[in-house]
Amino acid sequence: MNDRNHDDGSKKVKNIAAVLYLLVLTFLVGGSYLHQQSTDSAQVPATTAAQP
């Protein structure tokens, strides 16, 4: 019976680690996407203003 409790705790820790991993990955990908969008939008007026 002690073995089962250990397995449940291990499963809980793995699930928490997986959720944290997904949150960090989402934060990194989302931040990269937002940074790219802000960089692209900042360059658009500069290229259109340079054209005659």
C-alpha distance matrix in Angstrom:
0.0 3.8 5.3 5.3 6.7 8.9 10.1 11.0 12.9 14.5 15.6 17.1 18.9 20.3 21.5 23.2 24.8 26.1 27.6 29.2 30.6 32.1 33.6 35.2 36.5 37.9 39.6 41.2 42.4 43.6 45.4 47.0 48.2 49.6 51.3 52.9 54.1 55.7 57.3 58.7 60.0 61.7 63.5 64.8 67.4 68.6 69.3 71.0 73.1 74.3 75.7 79.3
3.8 0.0 3.8 5.4 5.3 6.4 8.8 10.1 10.8 12.5 14.4 15.6 16.8 18.6 20.2 21.4 22.8 24.5 26.1 27.3 28.7 30.6 32.0 33.3 34.7 36.4 37.8 39.3 40.7 42.1 43.6 45.2 46.6 48.0 49.5 51.2 52.5 54.0 55.5 57.0 58.5 59.9 61.7 63.2 65.8 66.8 67.6 69.5 71.5 72.6 74.2 77.8
5.3 3.8 0.0 3.8 5.5 5.1 6.3 8.8 10.0 10.6 12.4 14.4 15.5 16.5 18.4 20.1 21.1 22.5 24.5 25.9 26.8 28.7 30.5 31.6 32.8 34.6 36.3 37.5 38.8 40.3 42.0 43.3 44.7 46.3 47.8 49.2 50.7 52.3 53.7 55.1 56.7 58.2 59.9 61.4 64.1 65.0 65.7 67.5 69.7 70.7 72.2 75.8
5.3 5.4 3.8 0.0 3.8 5.3 5.0 6.2 8.7 9.8 10.5 12.3 14.3 15.3 16.5 18.4 19.9 21.0 22.7 24.4 25.6 27.0 28.7 30.3 31.4 32.9 34.7 36.2 37.3 38.6 40.5 42.0 43.1 44.6 46.4 47.8 49.0 50.7 52.3 53.6 55.0 56.7 58.4 59.7 62.4 63.5 64.1 65.8 68.0 69.2 70.6 74.2
6.7 5.3 5.5 3.8 0.0 3.8 5.4 5.1 6.2 8.6 9.9 10.6 12.4 14.3 15.3 16.6 18.4 20.0 21.3 22.7 24.3 25.9 27.2 28.7 30.2 31.6 33.1 34.8 36.2 37.3 38.9 40.7 41.9 43.2 44.9 46.6 47.8 49.2 50.9 52.4 53.7 55.2 57.1 58.5 61.1 62.2 63.0 64.7 66.7 68.0 69.5 73.1
8.9 6.4 5.1 5.3 3.8 0.0 3.8 5.5 5.2 6.1 8.6 9.9 10.6 12.3 14.2 15.4 16.5 18.3 20.1 21.1 22.4 24.4 25.9 27.0 28.4 30.2 31.6 32.9 34.5 35.9 37.4 38.9 40.4 41.8 43.2 44.9 46.3 47.8 49.2 50.8 52.3 53.7 55.4 57.0 59.6 60.6 61.3 63.2 65.2 66.3 67.9 71.6
10.1 8.8 6.3 5.0 5.4 3.8 0.0 3.8 5.4 5.0 6.1 8.5 9.9 10.5 12.2 14.2 15.2 16.3 18.4 19.9 20.8 22.5 24.3 25.7 26.7 28.4 30.2 31.5 32.6 34.1 35.9 37.3 38.5 40.2 41.7 43.1 44.5 46.2 47.6 49.0 50.5 52.1 53.8 55.2 57.9 58.9 59.5 61.3 63.5 64.6 66.0 69.6
11.0 10.1 8.8 6.2 5.1 5.5 3.8 0.0 3.8 5.4 5.1 6.2 8.7 9.9 10.5 12.3 14.2 15.3 16.6 18.4 19.9 21.2 22.7 24.4 25.6 26.9 28.7 30.4 31.5 32.6 34.5 36.2 37.2 38.6 40.4 41.9 43.1 44.7 46.4 47.7 49.0 50.7 52.5 53.8 56.4 57.6 58.3 60.0 62.1 63.4 64.8 68.4
12.9 10.8 10.0 8.7 6.2 5.2 5.4 3.8 0.0 3.8 5.4 5.0 6.2 8.6 9.8 10.6 12.3 14.2 15.4 16.5 18.3 20.1 21.2 22.6 24.2 25.7 27.0 28.7 30.2 31.4 32.8 34.7 36.0 37.2 38.8 40.6 41.8 43.2 44.8 46.4 47.7 49.1 51.1 52.6 55.1 56.1 57.0 58.8 60.7 62.0 63.6 67.2
14.5 12.5 10.6 9.8 8.6 6.1 5.0 5.4 3.8 0.0 3.8 5.4 5.1 6.2 8.6 9.9 10.5 12.3 14.3 15.4 16.3 18.4 20.0 21.1 22.4 24.3 25.7 26.9 28.4 29.9 31.4 32.9 34.3 35.9 37.3 38.8 40.3 41.8 43.2 44.7 46.3 47.7 49.4 51.0 53.7 54.5 55.3 57.2 59.2 60.3 61.8 65.5
15.6 14.4 12.4 10.5 9.9 8.6 6.1 5.1 5.4 3.8 0.0 3.8 5.5 5.1 6.1 8.6 9.8 10.5 12.4 14.2 15.2 16.5 18.4 20.0 20.9 22.4 24.3 25.7 26.8 28.2 30.0 31.5 32.6 34.2 35.9 37.3 38.5 40.3 41.8 43.1 44.5 46.2 47.9 49.2 52.0 53.0 53.6 55.4 57.6 58.7 60.1 63.7
17.1 15.6 14.4 12.3 10.6 9.9 8.5 6.2 5.0 5.4 3.8 0.0 3.8 5.4 5.1 6.2 8.6 9.9 10.7 12.3 14.1 15.5 16.6 18.4 19.9 21.1 22.6 24.5 25.7 26.7 28.5 30.3 31.4 32.7 34.4 36.1 37.2 38.7 40.4 41.9 43.1 44.7 46.6 48.0 50.5 51.7 52.5 54.1 56.2 57.5 59.0 62.6
18.9 16.8 15.5 14.3 12.4 10.6 9.9 8.7 6.2 5.1 5.5 3.8 0.0 3.8 5.4 5.1 6.1 8.6 10.0 10.5 12.1 14.3 15.3 16.4 18.2 19.9 21.0 22.5 24.2 25.4 26.8 28.5 30.0 31.3 32.7 34.5 35.9 37.2 38.7 40.4 41.8 43.1 45.0 46.6 49.1 50.0 51.0 52.8 54.7 55.9 57.5 61.2
20.3 18.6 16.5 15.3 14.3 12.3 10.5 9.9 8.6 6.2 5.1 5.4 3.8 0.0 3.8 5.5 5.0 6.1 8.7 9.8 10.3 12.3 14.2 15.3 16.2 18.2 19.9 21.0 22.2 23.9 25.5 26.8 28.2 29.9 31.3 32.7 34.2 35.9 37.2 38.6 40.2 41.7 43.3 44.9 47.6 48.5 49.2 51.0 53.1 54.2 55.7 59.3
21.5 20.2 18.4 16.5 15.3 14.2 12.2 10.5 9.8 8.6 6.1 5.1 5.4 3.8 0.0 3.8 5.4 5.1 6.2 8.6 9.8 10.6 12.4 14.3 15.3 16.4 18.4 20.1 21.0 22.2 24.1 25.7 26.7 28.2 30.0 31.4 32.6 34.3 35.9 37.2 38.5 40.2 42.0 43.3 46.0 47.1 47.8 49.5 51.6 52.9 54.2 57.8
23.2 21.4 20.1 18.4 16.6 15.4 14.2 12.3 10.6 9.9 8.6 6.2 5.1 5.5 3.8 0.0 3.8 5.4 5.2 6.2 8.5 9.9 10.6 12.3 14.2 15.3 16.5 18.4 20.0 20.8 22.4 24.3 25.6 26.7 28.3 30.2 31.3 32.6 34.4 35.9 37.1 38.6 40.6 42.0 44.5 45.6 46.6 48.3 50.2 51.5 53.1 56.7
24.8 22.8 21.1 19.9 18.4 16.5 15.2 14.2 12.3 10.5 9.8 8.6 6.1 5.0 5.4 3.8 0.0 3.8 5.5 5.1 6.0 8.6 9.8 10.5 12.1 14.1 15.3 16.5 18.2 19.6 20.9 22.5 24.1 25.5 26.8 28.4 30.0 31.4 32.7 34.4 35.9 37.2 39.0 40.6 43.2 44.1 44.9 46.9 48.8 49.9 51.5 55.2
26.1 24.5 22.5 21.0 20.0 18.3 16.3 15.3 14.2 12.3 10.5 9.9 8.6 6.1 5.1 5.4 3.8 0.0 3.8 5.5 5.0 6.2 8.6 10.0 10.4 12.1 14.2 15.4 16.3 17.9 19.7 21.0 22.2 23.9 25.5 26.8 28.2 30.0 31.4 32.6 34.2 35.8 37.4 38.9 41.6 42.6 43.2 45.0 47.2 48.3 49.7 53.3
27.6 26.1 24.5 22.7 21.3 20.1 18.4 16.6 15.4 14.3 12.4 10.7 10.0 8.7 6.2 5.2 5.5 3.8 0.0 3.8 5.4 5.1 6.2 8.7 9.8 10.4 12.3 14.3 15.3 16.1 18.0 19.9 20.8 22.0 24.0 25.5 26.5 28.1 29.9 31.2 32.4 34.1 36.0 37.3 39.9 41.1 41.9 43.5 45.5 46.9 48.3 51.9
29.2 27.3 25.9 24.4 22.7 21.1 19.9 18.4 16.5 15.4 14.2 12.3 10.5 9.8 8.6 6.2 5.1 5.5 3.8 0.0 3.8 5.4 5.0 6.2 8.5 9.8 10.5 12.4 14.2 15.1 16.3 18.3 19.8 20.8 22.3 24.2 25.5 26.7 28.3 30.0 31.3 32.6 34.6 36.2 38.6 39.6 40.6 42.4 44.2 45.5 47.2 50.8
30.6 28.7 26.8 25.6 24.3 22.4 20.8 19.9 18.3 16.3 15.2 14.1 12.1 10.3 9.8 8.5 6.0 5.0 5.4 3.8 0.0 3.8 5.5 5.2 6.1 8.5 9.9 10.6 12.2 13.9 15.2 16.5 18.1 19.8 21.0 22.5 24.1 25.6 26.9 28.4 30.1 31.5 33.1 34.7 37.4 38.2 39.0 40.9 42.9 43.9 45.5 49.2
32.1 30.6 28.7 27.0 25.9 24.4 22.5 21.2 20.1 18.4 16.5 15.5 14.3 12.3 10.6 9.9 8.6 6.2 5.1 5.4 3.8 0.0 3.8 5.5 5.0 6.0 8.5 9.9 10.4 11.7 13.8 15.2 16.1 17.8 19.6 20.8 22.0 23.8 25.4 26.6 28.0 29.8 31.4 32.7 35.5 36.5 37.2 38.9 41.0 42.2 43.6 47.3
33.6 32.0 30.5 28.7 27.2 25.9 24.3 22.7 21.2 20.0 18.4 16.6 15.3 14.2 12.4 10.6 9.8 8.6 6.2 5.0 5.5 3.8 0.0 3.8 5.5 5.1 6.1 8.7 10.0 10.3 11.9 14.1 15.1 16.1 17.9 19.8 20.7 22.1 23.9 25.4 26.6 28.1 30.1 31.5 33.9 35.1 36.1 37.7 39.6 41.0 42.6 46.1
35.2 33.3 31.6 30.3 28.7 27.0 25.7 24.4 22.6 21.1 20.0 18.4 16.4 15.3 14.3 12.3 10.5 10.0 8.7 6.2 5.2 5.5 3.8 0.0 3.8 5.4 5.0 6.2 8.6 9.8 10.4 12.3 14.1 15.2 16.3 18.2 19.8 20.9 22.3 24.2 25.6 26.7 28.6 30.4 32.9 33.6 34.7 36.6 38.4 39.5 41.3 44.9
36.5 34.7 32.8 31.4 30.2 28.4 26.7 25.6 24.2 22.4 20.9 19.9 18.2 16.2 15.3 14.2 12.1 10.4 9.8 8.5 6.1 5.0 5.5 3.8 0.0 3.8 5.4 5.2 6.1 8.3 9.8 10.6 12.1 14.1 15.3 16.5 18.2 19.9 21.0 22.4 24.2 25.6 27.1 28.7 31.5 32.3 32.9 34.9 36.9 37.9 39.5 43.2
37.9 36.4 34.6 32.9 31.6 30.2 28.4 26.9 25.7 24.3 22.4 21.1 19.9 18.2 16.4 15.3 14.1 12.1 10.4 9.8 8.5 6.0 5.1 5.4 3.8 0.0 3.8 5.5 5.2 5.7 8.2 9.8 10.3 11.8 13.8 15.1 16.1 17.9 19.6 20.8 22.1 23.9 25.6 26.9 29.5 30.7 31.4 33.1 35.2 36.5 37.9 41.5
39.6 37.8 36.3 34.7 33.1 31.6 30.2 28.7 27.0 25.7 24.3 22.6 21.0 19.9 18.4 16.5 15.3 14.2 12.3 10.5 9.9 8.5 6.1 5.0 5.4 3.8 0.0 3.8 5.7 5.2 5.9 8.5 9.8 10.4 11.9 14.0 15.2 16.2 17.9 19.7 20.9 22.1 24.2 25.8 28.1 29.1 30.3 32.0 33.8 35.1 36.9 40.4
41.2 39.3 37.5 36.2 34.8 32.9 31.5 30.4 28.7 26.9 25.7 24.5 22.5 21.0 20.1 18.4 16.5 15.4 14.3 12.4 10.6 9.9 8.7 6.2 5.2 5.5 3.8 0.0 3.8 5.5 5.2 6.1 8.6 10.0 10.5 12.2 14.2 15.3 16.3 18.2 19.9 21.0 22.6 24.5 27.1 27.7 28.6 30.7 32.5 33.4 35.3 38.9
42.4 40.7 38.8 37.3 36.2 34.5 32.6 31.5 30.2 28.4 26.8 25.7 24.2 22.2 21.0 20.0 18.2 16.3 15.3 14.2 12.2 10.4 10.0 8.6 6.1 5.2 5.7 3.8 0.0 3.8 5.5 5.1 6.1 8.6 9.8 10.5 12.2 14.3 15.3 16.4 18.3 19.9 21.2 22.7 25.6 26.4 26.9 28.8 31.0 32.0 33.4 37.1
43.6 42.1 40.3 38.6 37.3 35.9 34.1 32.6 31.4 29.9 28.2 26.7 25.4 23.9 22.2 20.8 19.6 17.9 16.1 15.1 13.9 11.7 10.3 9.8 8.3 5.7 5.2 5.5 3.8 0.0 3.8 5.4 5.0 6.1 8.5 9.8 10.5 12.2 14.1 15.2 16.4 18.2 20.0 21.2 23.8 25.1 25.9 27.4 29.5 30.9 32.3 35.9
45.4 43.6 42.0 40.5 38.9 37.4 35.9 34.5 32.8 31.4 30.0 28.5 26.8 25.5 24.1 22.4 20.9 19.7 18.0 16.3 15.2 13.8 11.9 10.4 9.8 8.2 5.9 5.2 5.5 3.8 0.0 3.8 5.4 5.1 6.0 8.5 9.8 10.5 12.1 14.1 15.3 16.3 18.4 20.1 22.5 23.3 24.5 26.4 28.0 29.3 31.2 34.7
47.0 45.2 43.3 42.0 40.7 38.9 37.3 36.2 34.7 32.9 31.5 30.3 28.5 26.8 25.7 24.3 22.5 21.0 19.9 18.3 16.5 15.2 14.1 12.3 10.6 9.8 8.5 6.1 5.1 5.4 3.8 0.0 3.8 5.5 5.1 6.1 8.6 9.9 10.4 12.1 14.2 15.3 16.6 18.5 21.2 21.7 22.5 24.7 26.5 27.4 29.2 32.8
48.2 46.6 44.7 43.1 41.9 40.4 38.5 37.2 36.0 34.3 32.6 31.4 30.0 28.2 26.7 25.6 24.1 22.2 20.8 19.8 18.1 16.1 15.1 14.1 12.1 10.3 9.8 8.6 6.1 5.0 5.4 3.8 0.0 3.8 5.4 5.1 6.2 8.7 9.9 10.5 12.2 14.2 15.5 16.7 19.6 20.6 21.1 22.9 25.0 26.2 27.6 31.2
49.6 48.0 46.3 44.6 43.2 41.8 40.2 38.6 37.2 35.9 34.2 32.7 31.3 29.9 28.2 26.7 25.5 23.9 22.0 20.8 19.8 17.8 16.1 15.2 14.1 11.8 10.4 10.0 8.6 6.1 5.1 5.5 3.8 0.0 3.8 5.4 5.0 6.1 8.5 9.8 10.5 12.1 14.3 15.5 17.9 19.2 20.3 21.8 23.5 25.1 26.8 30.2
51.3 49.5 47.8 46.4 44.9 43.2 41.7 40.4 38.8 37.3 35.9 34.4 32.7 31.3 30.0 28.3 26.8 25.5 24.0 22.3 21.0 19.6 17.9 16.3 15.3 13.8 11.9 10.5 9.8 8.5 6.0 5.1 5.4 3.8 0.0 3.8 5.4 5.2 6.1 8.6 9.9 10.5 12.4 14.5 16.8 17.4 18.7 20.7 22.2 23.3 25.3 28.9
52.9 51.2 49.2 47.8 46.6 44.9 43.1 41.9 40.6 38.8 37.3 36.1 34.5 32.7 31.4 30.2 28.4 26.8 25.5 24.2 22.5 20.8 19.8 18.2 16.5 15.1 14.0 12.2 10.5 9.8 8.5 6.1 5.1 5.4 3.8 0.0 3.8 5.5 5.0 6.1 8.5 9.8 10.7 12.4 15.3 15.9 16.5 18.6 20.6 21.5 23.1 26.8
54.1 52.5 50.7 49.0 47.8 46.3 44.5 43.1 41.8 40.3 38.5 37.2 35.9 34.2 32.6 31.3 30.0 28.2 26.5 25.5 24.1 22.0 20.7 19.8 18.2 16.1 15.2 14.2 12.2 10.5 9.8 8.6 6.2 5.0 5.4 3.8 0.0 3.8 5.4 5.1 6.1 8.5 10.0 10.8 13.5 14.9 15.6 17.0 19.1 20.6 22.0 25.4
55.7 54.0 52.3 50.7 49.2 47.8 46.2 44.7 43.2 41.8 40.3 38.7 37.2 35.9 34.3 32.6 31.4 30.0 28.1 26.7 25.6 23.8 22.1 20.9 19.9 17.9 16.2 15.3 14.3 12.2 10.5 9.9 8.7 6.1 5.2 5.5 3.8 0.0 3.8 5.5 5.2 6.0 8.7 10.2 12.0 13.2 14.8 16.3 17.6 19.3 21.2 24.6
57.3 55.5 53.7 52.3 50.9 49.2 47.6 46.4 44.8 43.2 41.8 40.4 38.7 37.2 35.9 34.4 32.7 31.4 29.9 28.3 26.9 25.4 23.9 22.3 21.0 19.6 17.9 16.3 15.3 14.1 12.1 10.4 9.9 8.5 6.1 5.0 5.4 3.8 0.0 3.8 5.5 5.1 6.3 8.9 11.2 11.3 12.6 14.9 16.2 17.3 19.3 22.9
58.7 57.0 55.1 53.6 52.4 50.8 49.0 47.7 46.4 44.7 43.1 41.9 40.4 38.6 37.2 35.9 34.4 32.6 31.2 30.0 28.4 26.6 25.4 24.2 22.4 20.8 19.7 18.2 16.4 15.2 14.1 12.1 10.5 9.8 8.6 6.1 5.1 5.5 3.8 0.0 3.8 5.4 5.3 6.4 9.6 10.3 10.7 12.5 14.7 15.7 17.2 20.8
60.0 58.5 56.7 55.0 53.7 52.3 50.5 49.0 47.7 46.3 44.5 43.1 41.8 40.2 38.5 37.1 35.9 34.2 32.4 31.3 30.1 28.0 26.6 25.6 24.2 22.1 20.9 19.9 18.3 16.4 15.3 14.2 12.2 10.5 9.9 8.5 6.1 5.2 5.5 3.8 0.0 3.8 5.4 5.3 7.4 9.4 10.5 11.4 13.2 15.1 16.6 19.9
61.7 59.9 58.2 56.7 55.2 53.7 52.1 50.7 49.1 47.7 46.2 44.7 43.1 41.7 40.2 38.6 37.2 35.8 34.1 32.6 31.5 29.8 28.1 26.7 25.6 23.9 22.1 21.0 19.9 18.2 16.3 15.3 14.2 12.1 10.5 9.8 8.5 6.0 5.1 5.4 3.8 0.0 3.8 5.7 6.5 7.3 9.5 11.0 11.8 13.5 15.8 19.0
63.5 61.7 59.9 58.4 57.1 55.4 53.8 52.5 51.1 49.4 47.9 46.6 45.0 43.3 42.0 40.6 39.0 37.4 36.0 34.6 33.1 31.4 30.1 28.6 27.1 25.6 24.2 22.6 21.2 20.0 18.4 16.6 15.5 14.3 12.4 10.7 10.0 8.7 6.3 5.3 5.4 3.8 0.0 3.8 5.8 5.3 6.4 8.8 10.1 10.9 13.0 16.6
64.8 63.2 61.4 59.7 58.5 57.0 55.2 53.8 52.6 51.0 49.2 48.0 46.6 44.9 43.3 42.0 40.6 38.9 37.3 36.2 34.7 32.7 31.5 30.4 28.7 26.9 25.8 24.5 22.7 21.2 20.1 18.5 16.7 15.5 14.5 12.4 10.8 10.2 8.9 6.4 5.3 5.7 3.8 0.0 3.8 5.4 5.4 6.2 8.5 10.1 11.3 14.7
67.4 65.8 64.1 62.4 61.1 59.6 57.9 56.4 55.1 53.7 52.0 50.5 49.1 47.6 46.0 44.5 43.2 41.6 39.9 38.6 37.4 35.5 33.9 32.9 31.5 29.5 28.1 27.1 25.6 23.8 22.5 21.2 19.6 17.9 16.8 15.3 13.5 12.0 11.2 9.6 7.4 6.5 5.8 3.8 0.0 3.8 5.5 5.1 5.8 8.5 10.1 13.0
68.6 66.8 65.0 63.5 62.2 60.6 58.9 57.6 56.1 54.5 53.0 51.7 50.0 48.5 47.1 45.6 44.1 42.6 41.1 39.6 38.2 36.5 35.1 33.6 32.3 30.7 29.1 27.7 26.4 25.1 23.3 21.7 20.6 19.2 17.4 15.9 14.9 13.2 11.3 10.3 9.4 7.3 5.3 5.4 3.8 0.0 3.8 5.6 5.2 6.3 9.0 12.2
69.3 67.6 65.7 64.1 63.0 61.3 59.5 58.3 57.0 55.3 53.6 52.5 51.0 49.2 47.8 46.6 44.9 43.2 41.9 40.6 39.0 37.2 36.1 34.7 32.9 31.4 30.3 28.6 26.9 25.9 24.5 22.5 21.1 20.3 18.7 16.5 15.6 14.8 12.6 10.7 10.5 9.5 6.4 5.4 5.5 3.8 0.0 3.8 5.5 5.3 6.7 10.4
71.0 69.5 67.5 65.8 64.7 63.2 61.3 60.0 58.8 57.2 55.4 54.1 52.8 51.0 49.5 48.3 46.9 45.0 43.5 42.4 40.9 38.9 37.7 36.6 34.9 33.1 32.0 30.7 28.8 27.4 26.4 24.7 22.9 21.8 20.7 18.6 17.0 16.3 14.9 12.5 11.4 11.0 8.8 6.2 5.1 5.6 3.8 0.0 3.8 5.5 5.5 8.5
73.1 71.5 69.7 68.0 66.7 65.2 63.5 62.1 60.7 59.2 57.6 56.2 54.7 53.1 51.6 50.2 48.8 47.2 45.5 44.2 42.9 41.0 39.6 38.4 36.9 35.2 33.8 32.5 31.0 29.5 28.0 26.5 25.0 23.5 22.2 20.6 19.1 17.6 16.2 14.7 13.2 11.8 10.1 8.5 5.8 5.2 5.5 3.8 0.0 3.8 5.5 7.6
74.3 72.6 70.7 69.2 68.0 66.3 64.6 63.4 62.0 60.3 58.7 57.5 55.9 54.2 52.9 51.5 49.9 48.3 46.9 45.5 43.9 42.2 41.0 39.5 37.9 36.5 35.1 33.4 32.0 30.9 29.3 27.4 26.2 25.1 23.3 21.5 20.6 19.3 17.3 15.7 15.1 13.5 10.9 10.1 8.5 6.3 5.3 5.5 3.8 0.0 3.8 6.5
75.7 74.2 72.2 70.6 69.5 67.9 66.0 64.8 63.6 61.8 60.1 59.0 57.5 55.7 54.2 53.1 51.5 49.7 48.3 47.2 45.5 43.6 42.6 41.3 39.5 37.9 36.9 35.3 33.4 32.3 31.2 29.2 27.6 26.8 25.3 23.1 22.0 21.2 19.3 17.2 16.6 15.8 13.0 11.3 10.1 9.0 6.7 5.5 5.5 3.8 0.0 3.8
79.3 77.8 75.8 74.2 73.1 71.6 69.6 68.4 67.2 65.5 63.7 62.6 61.2 59.3 57.8 56.7 55.2 53.3 51.9 50.8 49.2 47.3 46.1 44.9 43.2 41.5 40.4 38.9 37.1 35.9 34.7 32.8 31.2 30.2 28.9 26.8 25.4 24.6 22.9 20.8 19.9 19.0 16.6 14.7 13.0 12.2 10.4 8.5 7.6 6.5 3.8 0.0
